[in-house]
Amino acid sequence: MTDALAVYYYPGTWDWQRDLRQSLVQKAAYRSLADAGALRELGRCSSFLTCYDAWAVTVDDFAPVKIGQDVSALVRDPDEPERGLTTPDGSGVVYACRVDLLAVDARDEYWVVRHELRSEHWRPMTELLLDEEALAACWAWQQDYIGMEMAGTIHNEIRVDDTRSLPADDTATDAAESVAQHSASGGGRSIPQHVRISALAARPDDRDRIEQRTAGPIRRTRIRRSRAEIAAAGRAIAVEAIEMTRSPAVYPSPGEHCVECEFTKPCQAMFEGADPEALLASGFRRHSAGERNRPRLGQATWGFGRGAAPPNW
Ligand code: SF4
């Protein structure tokens, strides 16, 4: 679903006819399932994606700017905000995250969009408001692209197990205020981007902090984030980074999640006071550099407008 959604929101095809775009989305789902050896799920996934399109068109009121963007932000020293935080060996501390989708609306407001696959329940509103990962992504983007301001976060929850309410794919009658990629407010432009004066003036003063729309198994929650809220996320990361780099004690935290953990055997060996090295050597291997750098849609190389090429180029 995540790979298919990356294709669905790919900026370069956003203005294409829906049928054409949808054929690429279906192909992406096929490729992804084939890679995972899960083609038996293709029928279900395919019909869900058809319905997703029918529902999304009623709530998508933005244009995509970037998908799957890796963002790296230099963490600032909370005591001296003008300086970057460093580890005891002098390396800079960098917060890295991946943003599923950066979108811009008709009023030139930028949003960090997160795709969240759910089963059975929507996330409680308190949890969405306190979503530190989404907030940190806003902060990191602003650090990486100086001058850009994030308006907030959009939580795109998708109930993948909710097959009971799958309608036919012609239910999209109430289309949202769509934003074309080629329009002045669309995503087809370089970033960072100035906000148009006319769009700034058109923003209403009494905007709600939270807007929520539900369409079938999709729930879209848009939360405005204040400047102070986003800055606080950066400070929280810095405080945690200081603790991680200066007191690097890491303890195991057993719990229900251990049932699905791949490291259960060596972990149990350590709990029993045995050396886990033999188990690690026989049952595990290190990722090769090639695996780590496997190309994917939306992957950024480097910006021609932002300095030099990568070191090994
Ligand atoms: S089994 Fe896995 S998840 Fe559980 S404590 Fe050990 S390493 Fe952590």
Boltz pocket constraint, residues with backbone or C-beta under 6 A from the ligand:
constraints:
  - pocket:
      binder: B
      contacts: [[A, 252], [A, 253], [A, 254], [A, 255], [A, 257], [A, 258], [A, 261], [A, 262], [A, 263], [A, 264], [A, 267], [A, 268]]
      max_distance: 6.0
